[in-house]
Amino acid sequence: MKKLFLMLAVAAFSAQNMSAQTVEESKTTDNWYIGINAGVNAPANRYKVLKNINPEVGLRFGRYFTPVVGFAVEGQARLGDKPGEYSKNFVKSTNISLLGTVNLSNWFGGYPGQPRNFEVVALAGMGWEHLFGAKFSPNASNEKNALTSKLGVDFAFNLGQKKAWQLYIEPNIVWALNRNDNNRVRYCLTDAVIGALVGVNYKFGNSNGTHNFKIAELRDQAEIDGLNAKINELRANLNDKDAMLAAKDAQIRDLQAALDACNNRPCDPVYVKPATATNLQPTVLFRKGKTVIDPAQYAPIELIASYMKNHPEAKIEIKGYASPEGPLELNNKLSEGRANAVMNALIKKYKISADRLSAQGCGPTDELFEELEFNRVATFNDKAK
């Protein structure tokens, strides 16, 4: 018998490992059930049809850890004690057992996603029995209480669309292990009863929206390989983008260094060709393709603002230019945008009246300055002179 329980334990462990890979992970509050049962039993070695049969009723509460392995706590009350009839109490004895359960249908046939209409479940475990009102000899102190062991098979029918109800028929055998003269623990038919139960279990609702286990959505290897290939492709694209961004950052740093060198070159006078109106010396340089004024370029604008405040009669014409690289239409827009940007700065930042200013985009040129990048500029002319 010890070998039998060892084999059941090994089988339950292996069944748990196999079934746990096929279903979604469940919470501690999932897969519980409660049930009631009723049936008859008779002494295993003194069984006589319709003579030594005793009724019994019970309550069972349990949980499945996987579609194969579970446990249950069972309480049985026996209402008869034939053939001995040693007690006048209505309840002759009670037996409380802790049982392990193994769903043989799911173990050998796999879990199909919901319980089958018919399943076979094996159960085995240990318990404690107490006899009520029994009168034995003074030396038989162990006869009122006994360590018990139960072995049974449930032939279960799962009912309803949701398979929440389960009806089962259970043949079983229960041993009183130490109810003998020398109080030794043993499996002996003399101290056993055989029985049959009919029971109903109700399975509580689970967090997955059903009353049972739910198959996990597994991906096949081809799909996994495809996803890994896509991930590797995205990683390669990301690395390429990082390299491009690093190159752009280096280019921006080089351009900024060149612009700073130009702005900090005090000994390089800027030559401006004569214009029909009085040409004022300050100029505003712009970055390539930009109409935004760099902070360092507000110094010449401030000089023009100071000039206009000192000369109330001055009327300034602002001309914007672009270097000749790129499309003509874009350069025309850049030159116009640069002139307007400088005019707006004089109006908003330095509070110069708008009627004293005008802005004109003059398009691309390479004739204002010898350095090509210096032609990305805005110039000032005083039309009042």
Protein Blocks (a to p, Z undefined) as FASTA:
>chain_A
ZZmmmmmmmmmmmmmmmmmmmpccddfkgoiacdddddddddfklccehklgccdddddd
dddfbfkbccdddddddfbfcfklpafbfblbdcddddddddfklmmnopahiacfbdcd
ddddddddddehiacdfklmmlmpccdddddddddddedjklmaccdddddddddfklcf
kopacddfklcccddddddddddddfkopabdcddddddfklmmmmmmmmmmmmmmmmmm
mmmmmmmmmmmmmmmmmmmmmmmmmklccdddddfbdcdfbdcdddehiabdcfklmmmm
mmmmmmmmmmmmbccdddddddfedjfklmmmmmmmmmmmmmmmmmmmnopafklgccdd
ebjafklpmblklmmccddddfkZZ
